């Protein structure tokens, strides 16, 4: 794999990064996110990076991958 570009459609829920740090540090925001997410936790960068950096993603091209801990399944 040559590289991966994560755009807003690829990360449609909270992934704990430097960009989301100010929201994650707020106890209430974190609890709301954890309660609404079926997996019951915030996403970690490794949740995305390990898959995209692995051979399992070699054939993935031009896709908007939803990484939301199951939130979109709850909406169905």
N, CA, C and O atoms as a Tinker XYZ file with bonds, in Angstrom:
   304  protein
     1  N      0.848000   -1.174000    0.000000    73     2
     2  CA     0.000000    0.000000    0.000000    64     1     3
     3  C      0.895000    1.240000    0.000000    63     2     4     5
     4  O      1.836000    1.333000    0.788000    81     3
     5  N      0.602000    2.170000   -0.870000    73     3     6
     6  CA     1.414000    3.374000   -0.974000    64     5     7
     7  C      1.068000    4.408000    0.078000    63     6     8     9
     8  O      1.949000    5.144000    0.522000    81     7
     9  N     -0.165000    4.483000    0.482000    73     7    10
    10  CA    -0.550000    5.471000    1.483000    64     9    11
    11  C     -2.051000    5.547000    1.607000    63    10    12    13
    12  O     -2.788000    5.009000    0.781000    81    11
    13  N     -2.488000    6.211000    2.633000    73    11    14
    14  CA    -3.929000    6.353000    2.854000    64    13    15
    15  C     -4.224000    7.778000    3.256000    63    14    16    17
    16  O     -3.493000    8.374000    4.047000    81    15
    17  N     -5.283000    8.316000    2.720000    73    15    18
    18  CA    -5.731000    9.657000    3.067000    64    17    19
    19  C     -7.079000    9.519000    3.762000    63    18    20    21
    20  O     -8.046000    9.037000    3.170000    81    19
    21  N     -7.138000    9.943000    5.022000    73    19    22
    22  CA    -8.394000    9.883000    5.761000    64    21    23
    23  C     -9.099000   11.215000    5.629000    63    22    24    25
    24  O     -8.575000   12.250000    6.040000    81    23
    25  N    -10.275000   11.184000    5.062000    73    23    26
    26  CA   -11.077000   12.384000    4.888000    64    25    27
    27  C    -12.308000   12.274000    5.775000    63    26    28    29
    28  O    -12.588000   11.185000    6.277000    81    27
    29  N    -13.048000   13.343000    5.990000    73    27    30
    30  CA   -14.223000   13.259000    6.865000    64    29    31
    31  C    -15.170000   12.095000    6.577000    63    30    32    33
    32  O    -15.666000   11.503000    7.536000    81    31
    33  N    -15.459000   11.723000    5.319000    73    31    34
    34  CA   -16.340000   10.564000    5.139000    64    33    35
    35  C    -15.731000    9.266000    5.666000    63    34    36    37
    36  O    -16.460000    8.327000    5.986000    81    35
    37  N    -14.392000    9.205000    5.758000    73    35    38
    38  CA   -13.743000    7.992000    6.242000    64    37    39
    39  C    -13.813000    7.876000    7.761000    63    38    40    41
    40  O    -13.776000    6.770000    8.300000    81    39
    41  N    -13.912000    8.983000    8.437000    73    39    42
    42  CA   -13.961000    8.956000    9.894000    64    41    43
    43  C    -15.186000    9.735000   10.338000    63    42    44    45
    44  O    -15.094000   10.906000   10.707000    81    43
    45  N    -16.330000    9.073000   10.297000    73    43    46
    46  CA   -17.576000    9.781000   10.543000    64    45    47
    47  C    -17.972000    9.833000   12.013000    63    46    48    49
    48  O    -19.061000   10.310000   12.331000    81    47
    49  N    -17.141000    9.370000   12.895000    73    47    50
    50  CA   -17.414000    9.437000   14.329000    64    49    51
    51  C    -16.121000    9.746000   15.027000    63    50    52    53
    52  O    -15.100000    9.909000   14.360000    81    51
    53  N    -16.114000    9.835000   16.330000    73    51    54
    54  CA   -14.941000   10.296000   17.056000    64    53    55
    55  C    -13.824000    9.262000   17.103000    63    54    56    57
    56  O    -13.987000    8.171000   17.649000    81    55
    57  N    -12.705000    9.622000   16.528000    73    55    58
    58  CA   -11.457000    8.876000   16.657000    64    57    59
    59  C    -10.557000    9.754000   17.515000    63    58    60    61
    60  O    -10.407000   10.945000   17.243000    81    59
    61  N     -9.969000    9.179000   18.533000    73    59    62
    62  CA    -9.130000    9.939000   19.465000    64    61    63
    63  C     -7.827000   10.346000   18.763000    63    62    64    65
    64  O     -6.918000    9.532000   18.597000    81    63
    65  N     -7.755000   11.610000   18.358000    73    63    66
    66  CA    -6.570000   12.154000   17.699000    64    65    67
    67  C     -6.278000   13.526000   18.298000    63    66    68    69
    68  O     -7.012000   14.008000   19.160000    81    67
    69  N     -5.223000   14.132000   17.840000    73    67    70
    70  CA    -4.891000   15.481000   18.299000    64    69    71
    71  C     -6.000000   16.465000   17.913000    63    70    72    73
    72  O     -6.274000   17.413000   18.649000    81    71
    73  N     -6.638000   16.238000   16.754000    73    71    74
    74  CA    -7.711000   17.135000   16.306000    64    73    75
    75  C     -8.964000   17.031000   17.182000    63    74    76    77
    76  O     -9.688000   18.015000   17.336000    81    75
    77  N     -9.227000   15.865000   17.752000    73    75    78
    78  CA   -10.437000   15.687000   18.569000    64    77    79
    79  C    -10.140000   15.772000   20.065000    63    78    80    81
    80  O    -11.036000   15.601000   20.891000    81    79
    81  N     -8.891000   16.034000   20.404000    73    79    82
    82  CA    -8.474000   16.039000   21.817000    64    81    83
    83  C     -9.317000   16.968000   22.680000    63    82    84    85
    84  O     -9.694000   16.589000   23.789000    81    83
    85  N     -9.621000   18.166000   22.209000    73    83    86
    86  CA   -10.362000   19.111000   23.042000    64    85    87
    87  C    -11.791000   18.633000   23.327000    63    86    88    89
    88  O    -12.364000   18.977000   24.361000    81    87
    89  N    -12.363000   17.847000   22.419000    73    87    90
    90  CA   -13.697000   17.287000   22.664000    64    89    91
    91  C    -13.622000   16.070000   23.575000    63    90    92    93
    92  O    -14.457000   15.891000   24.462000    81    91
    93  N    -12.613000   15.235000   23.344000    73    91    94
    94  CA   -12.442000   14.005000   24.121000    64    93    95
    95  C    -12.151000   14.318000   25.580000    63    94    96    97
    96  O    -12.558000   13.573000   26.471000    81    95
    97  N    -11.449000   15.415000   25.825000    73    95    98
    98  CA   -11.096000   15.763000   27.202000    64    97    99
    99  C    -12.305000   16.202000   28.018000    63    98   100   101
   100  O    -12.254000   16.188000   29.247000    81    99
   101  N    -13.362000   16.581000   27.373000    73    99   102
   102  CA   -14.586000   16.949000   28.092000    64   101   103
   103  C    -15.303000   15.676000   28.523000    63   102   104   105
   104  O    -15.719000   14.876000   27.685000    81   103
   105  N    -15.444000   15.494000   29.809000    73   103   106
   106  CA   -16.021000   14.270000   30.356000    64   105   107
   107  C    -17.394000   13.994000   29.772000    63   106   108   109
   108  O    -17.665000   12.870000   29.349000    81   107
   109  N    -18.266000   14.994000   29.738000    73   107   110
   110  CA   -19.637000   14.796000   29.260000    64   109   111
   111  C    -19.656000   14.404000   27.783000    63   110   112   113
   112  O    -20.386000   13.494000   27.390000    81   111
   113  N    -18.857000   15.087000   26.969000    73   111   114
   114  CA   -18.798000   14.754000   25.542000    64   113   115
   115  C    -18.334000   13.316000   25.358000    63   114   116   117
   116  O    -18.916000   12.563000   24.577000    81   115
   117  N    -17.287000   12.940000   26.080000    73   115   118
   118  CA   -16.767000   11.581000   25.965000    64   117   119
   119  C    -17.818000   10.553000   26.359000    63   118   120   121
   120  O    -17.962000    9.531000   25.687000    81   119
   121  N    -18.550000   10.803000   27.432000    73   119   122
   122  CA   -19.581000    9.863000   27.890000    64   121   123
   123  C    -20.730000    9.765000   26.892000    63   122   124   125
   124  O    -21.260000    8.677000   26.668000    81   123
   125  N    -21.117000   10.875000   26.297000    73   123   126
   126  CA   -22.187000   10.855000   25.287000    64   125   127
   127  C    -21.748000   10.033000   24.082000    63   126   128   129
   128  O    -22.511000    9.207000   23.581000    81   127
   129  N    -20.526000   10.256000   23.615000    73   127   130
   130  CA   -20.002000    9.511000   22.472000    64   129   131
   131  C    -19.945000    8.019000   22.809000    63   130   132   133
   132  O    -20.367000    7.186000   22.007000    81   131
   133  N    -19.432000    7.687000   23.977000    73   131   134
   134  CA   -19.324000    6.280000   24.369000    64   133   135
   135  C    -20.699000    5.626000   24.498000    63   134   136   137
   136  O    -20.861000    4.459000   24.141000    81   135
   137  N    -21.673000    6.351000   24.994000    73   135   138
   138  CA   -23.016000    5.792000   25.157000    64   137   139
   139  C    -23.715000    5.593000   23.807000    63   138   140   141
   140  O    -24.445000    4.617000   23.630000    81   139
   141  N    -23.502000    6.498000   22.865000    73   139   142
   142  CA   -24.164000    6.404000   21.552000    64   141   143
   143  C    -23.491000    5.408000   20.622000    63   142   144   145
   144  O    -24.119000    4.935000   19.675000    81   143
   145  N    -22.220000    5.076000   20.871000    73   143   146
   146  CA   -21.475000    4.169000   20.015000    64   145   147
   147  C    -21.733000    2.733000   20.458000    63   146   148   149
   148  O    -21.481000    2.401000   21.616000    81   147
   149  N    -22.229000    1.870000   19.567000    73   147   150
   150  CA   -22.512000    0.491000   19.947000    64   149   151
   151  C    -21.316000   -0.254000   20.566000    63   150   152   153
   152  O    -21.513000   -1.105000   21.433000    81   151
   153  N    -20.098000    0.047000   20.140000    73   151   154
   154  CA   -18.942000   -0.608000   20.759000    64   153   155
   155  C    -18.625000   -0.045000   22.141000    63   154   156   157
   156  O    -17.814000   -0.612000   22.875000    81   155
   157  N    -19.269000    1.077000   22.499000    73   155   158
   158  CA   -19.131000    1.626000   23.847000    64   157   159
   159  C    -17.816000    2.297000   24.159000    63   158   160   161
   160  O    -17.434000    2.402000   25.324000    81   159
   161  N    -17.114000    2.755000   23.132000    73   159   162
   162  CA   -15.831000    3.428000   23.375000    64   161   163
   163  C    -15.518000    4.365000   22.225000    63   162   164   165
   164  O    -16.128000    4.308000   21.157000    81   163
   165  N    -14.549000    5.229000   22.479000    73   163   166
   166  CA   -14.044000    6.104000   21.429000    64   165   167
   167  C    -13.173000    5.271000   20.498000    63   166   168   169
   168  O    -12.594000    4.266000   20.911000    81   167
   169  N    -13.085000    5.691000   19.253000    73   167   170
   170  CA   -12.185000    5.031000   18.321000    64   169   171
   171  C    -10.751000    5.471000   18.577000    63   170   172   173
   172  O    -10.502000    6.596000   19.011000    81   171
   173  N     -9.831000    4.589000   18.308000    73   171   174
   174  CA    -8.401000    4.884000   18.445000    64   173   175
   175  C     -7.779000    4.917000   17.047000    63   174   176   177
   176  O     -8.265000    4.234000   16.145000    81   175
   177  N     -6.723000    5.693000   16.854000    73   175   178
   178  CA    -6.077000    5.737000   15.537000    64   177   179
   179  C     -5.696000    4.346000   15.033000    63   178   180   181
   180  O     -5.733000    4.087000   13.830000    81   179
   181  N     -5.333000    3.464000   15.942000    73   179   182
   182  CA    -4.951000    2.112000   15.563000    64   181   183
   183  C     -6.113000    1.342000   14.937000    63   182   184   185
   184  O     -5.896000    0.446000   14.122000    81   183
   185  N     -7.358000    1.691000   15.319000    73   183   186
   186  CA    -8.520000    1.024000   14.740000    64   185   187
   187  C     -8.574000    1.212000   13.230000    63   186   188   189
   188  O     -9.079000    0.352000   12.509000    81   187
   189  N     -8.057000    2.328000   12.760000    73   187   190
   190  CA    -8.048000    2.632000   11.332000    64   189   191
   191  C     -6.708000    2.246000   10.713000    63   190   192   193
   192  O     -6.661000    1.573000    9.684000    81   191
   193  N     -5.629000    2.674000   11.343000    73   191   194
   194  CA    -4.295000    2.531000   10.763000    64   193   195
   195  C     -3.861000    1.080000   10.606000    63   194   196   197
   196  O     -3.243000    0.731000    9.600000    81   195
   197  N     -4.170000    0.234000   11.570000    73   195   198
   198  CA    -3.710000   -1.155000   11.479000    64   197   199
   199  C     -4.320000   -1.871000   10.282000    63   198   200   201
   200  O     -3.643000   -2.649000    9.610000    81   199
   201  N     -5.588000   -1.613000   10.017000    73   199   202
   202  CA    -6.206000   -2.225000    8.836000    64   201   203
   203  C     -5.623000   -1.651000    7.558000    63   202   204   205
   204  O     -5.250000   -2.399000    6.654000    81   203
   205  N     -5.541000   -0.333000    7.474000    73   203   206
   206  CA    -5.074000    0.292000    6.233000    64   205   207
   207  C     -3.608000   -0.006000    5.947000    63   206   208   209
   208  O     -3.193000   -0.007000    4.788000    81   207
   209  N     -2.826000   -0.257000    6.981000    73   207   210
   210  CA    -1.409000   -0.557000    6.798000    64   209   211
   211  C     -1.164000   -2.047000    6.585000    63   210   212   213
   212  O     -0.035000   -2.445000    6.297000    81   211
   213  N     -2.183000   -2.867000    6.718000    73   211   214
   214  CA    -2.015000   -4.318000    6.602000    64   213   215
   215  C     -2.240000   -4.776000    5.161000    63   214   216   217
   216  O     -2.833000   -4.054000    4.359000    81   215
   217  N     -1.767000   -5.966000    4.840000    73   215   218
   218  CA    -2.008000   -6.535000    3.514000    64   217   219
   219  C     -3.498000   -6.764000    3.238000    63   218   220   221
   220  O     -3.896000   -6.884000    2.079000    81   219
   221  N     -4.320000   -6.825000    4.279000    73   219   222
   222  CA    -5.758000   -7.021000    4.095000    64   221   223
   223  C     -6.405000   -5.890000    3.299000    63   222   224   225
   224  O     -7.464000   -6.082000    2.700000    81   223
   225  N     -5.782000   -4.721000    3.288000    73   223   226
   226  CA    -6.373000   -3.578000    2.591000    64   225   227
   227  C     -5.724000   -3.313000    1.232000    63   226   228   229
   228  O     -6.002000   -2.290000    0.606000    81   227
   229  N     -4.873000   -4.213000    0.776000    73   227   230
   230  CA    -4.159000   -3.992000   -0.486000    64   229   231
   231  C     -5.077000   -3.751000   -1.681000    63   230   232   233
   232  O     -4.705000   -3.014000   -2.593000    81   231
   233  N     -6.247000   -4.344000   -1.699000    73   231   234
   234  CA    -7.132000   -4.242000   -2.851000    64   233   235
   235  C     -8.188000   -3.157000   -2.676000    63   234   236   237
   236  O     -9.076000   -3.018000   -3.518000    81   235
   237  N     -8.103000   -2.392000   -1.598000    73   235   238
   238  CA    -9.052000   -1.315000   -1.329000    64   237   239
   239  C     -8.553000   -0.047000   -2.014000    63   238   240   241
   240  O     -7.462000    0.438000   -1.716000    81   239
   241  N     -9.350000    0.482000   -2.928000    73   239   242
   242  CA    -8.987000    1.724000   -3.615000    64   241   243
   243  C    -10.214000    2.609000   -3.752000    63   242   244   245
   244  O    -11.303000    2.125000   -4.061000    81   243
   245  N    -10.043000    3.886000   -3.525000    73   243   246
   246  CA   -11.102000    4.858000   -3.754000    64   245   247
   247  C    -12.358000    4.638000   -2.949000    63   246   248   249
   248  O    -13.453000    4.904000   -3.445000    81   247
   249  N    -12.243000    4.171000   -1.746000    73   247   250
   250  CA   -13.412000    3.890000   -0.919000    64   249   251
   251  C    -13.530000    4.880000    0.231000    63   250   252   253
   252  O    -12.528000    5.315000    0.798000    81   251
   253  N    -14.749000    5.222000    0.560000    73   251   254
   254  CA   -15.026000    5.976000    1.778000    64   253   255
   255  C    -15.393000    4.962000    2.854000    63   254   256   257
   256  O    -16.513000    4.452000    2.872000    81   255
   257  N    -14.477000    4.675000    3.730000    73   255   258
   258  CA   -14.679000    3.638000    4.744000    64   257   259
   259  C    -15.250000    4.279000    6.001000    63   258   260   261
   260  O    -14.643000    5.184000    6.573000    81   259
   261  N    -16.396000    3.817000    6.422000    73   259   262
   262  CA   -17.038000    4.348000    7.625000    64   261   263
   263  C    -16.427000    3.669000    8.836000    63   262   264   265
   264  O    -16.480000    2.447000    8.975000    81   263
   265  N    -15.847000    4.475000    9.707000    73   263   266
   266  CA   -15.221000    3.980000   10.930000    64   265   267
   267  C    -15.955000    4.657000   12.075000    63   266   268   269
   268  O    -15.585000    5.753000   12.496000    81   267
   269  N    -17.007000    3.997000   12.585000    73   267   270
   270  CA   -17.851000    4.661000   13.583000    64   269   271
   271  C    -18.274000    3.758000   14.736000    63   270   272   273
   272  O    -19.205000    4.090000   15.470000    81   271
   273  N    -17.610000    2.631000   14.903000    73   271   274
   274  CA   -17.924000    1.769000   16.032000    64   273   275
   275  C    -19.325000    1.167000   15.985000    63   274   276   277
   276  O    -19.851000    0.742000   17.013000    81   275
   277  N    -19.928000    1.127000   14.806000    73   275   278
   278  CA   -21.259000    0.545000   14.646000    64   277   279
   279  C    -22.400000    1.545000   14.701000    63   278   280   281
   280  O    -23.563000    1.144000   14.680000    81   279
   281  N    -22.102000    2.829000   14.772000    73   279   282
   282  CA   -23.143000    3.847000   14.884000    64   281   283
   283  C    -24.120000    3.813000   13.715000    63   282   284   285
   284  O    -25.325000    3.950000   13.921000    81   283
   285  N    -23.626000    3.633000   12.494000    73   283   286
   286  CA   -24.521000    3.625000   11.342000    64   285   287
   287  C    -25.454000    2.415000   11.353000    63   286   288   289
   288  O    -26.558000    2.492000   10.814000    81   287
   289  N    -25.042000    1.319000   11.943000    73   287   290
   290  CA   -25.916000    0.152000   12.052000    64   289   291
   291  C    -27.085000    0.440000   12.973000    63   290   292   293
   292  O    -28.185000   -0.068000   12.753000    81   291
   293  N    -26.866000    1.239000   13.991000    73   291   294
   294  CA   -27.927000    1.594000   14.933000    64   293   295
   295  C    -29.009000    2.423000   14.231000    63   294   296   297
   296  O    -30.182000    2.351000   14.598000    81   295
   297  N    -28.618000    3.206000   13.227000    73   295   298
   298  CA   -29.555000    4.090000   12.530000    64   297   299
   299  C    -30.442000    3.335000   11.540000    63   298   300   301
   300  O    -31.456000    3.872000   11.093000    81   299
   301  N    -30.083000    2.119000   11.196000    73   299   302
   302  CA   -30.833000    1.357000   10.192000    64   301   303
   303  C    -32.109000    0.805000   10.777000    63   302   304
   304  O    -32.870000    0.136000   10.077000    81   303
